Amino acid sequence: MHLGFLFHMFLHLVVPLVVAWLFFRNEWKRATLIMLAGILIDLDHLAATPIVDSDRCSVGFHFLHSYWLSAVYVVLAIIPKTRLIGLGLVIHIVLDVIDCVRQGNLNL
């Protein structure tokens, strides 16, 4: 694994924490934990071979990283009752898109 991949994984942990601290300060711990649950969409990597490929763009490749589900995640982020999990999922997808662009292999 290279440094860029490790930094990408680090951001998956830090960005939800920063968003929770900035926008949900009264309940930042709860908000952080719920948004971190967005990492669970990486379970779809278990269906791929190899499971982890630091050079593969997840967006558009793995089922839970599909384009149409990304739109569902945005809707979840808009609805008040599902806002935190939706934000966690959107943050996850946005970070994955940034990583794909960095790698130069985003499949649109």
N, C-alpha and C positions, 0 to 999 in steps of 0.2 A: 504494500500500500504506500502511496506517495503522500507527500505533505498536503497537497491540494485536497485529496480525499479526506484526510484527517481533519483539516480545517472545515470542510463541508459538514462532517459529522459533528464537530464542535458547535457549529452554527445551529444545527438542529436542536441542540440543548439550550444554547444561550439566547437565541432570538425569542422564543416563547417567554422566557424569564424576563427579558427586557420589555416586551410588549405588556406583560402582566404588571410589571412594576410601573410602567408609564401610564397605562390606561385603566387598570383595575387595582389601584393601590390599596383600597380597603380590603380586598380579598385576593391579594397577589399570590399567596401560596396556593390557594385553591385554583385560581385561574391558571397558574403555571402548570400544575399537575394535569388539569384537564387539557390544556393546549399541548402538553408533552405527549398526551395520549395519541396525538396525530402521528407519532412515530409508528404506531401500530399498523399503518397502511404499508409499512415495509414488510409485513408478513407475506405479501404477494411475491417477494423475492424468493421465497422457499420453493416456488413452482418453476424457477429458472435454473439453468445450469450454465455456468457456476452460480451459486446462490449470491455471492458478492463478486461483482466485477467493477472495479473502480473506474474503468474506462467506458462503461455502458451507460447510456442515457436512460434513466428509469421512466421518464415521461413519455408516454405513448408506447412503451414496451411492456410494462407490467400492468395487469388489469386494474388495480386500485390507483394507478398513476395515469389512467386513460384520460383523454381530453374531455369526454362527456361527463365523467365523474368529477373532474375538476370544476365543472360548472355547477354541479350539485353541491360541492364543498363551498362555493361562493354563496349559494343560496342559504346553506346552513349558517354561514357567517352573518347573514343579514337578519335572520330570524332570532329574536331575543332569547328564546329558550334554548336554542342550539348554538348561540353565538360563539361561545368559547371553544367547543369542539370544532366548529366550522373554521374559526380563526386558526386553530392548530393545524387543521388539514390544509388550509390555504397557505399558511406559512411554510409548511412542509413542501407543497408543490412548487411554490415560488422559489424556495431554496434549491430544489432539484432542477428547475428550469435554469436558474443562474449557473448551476454546476454544468448543465448540458451546454449552455452557451460558452462557458469557459473552456470546455473540452472541444467545442466546435462540432458537436454531433447531435444537435437537436433535430428530431424528426417531426417536421410539421406536416 
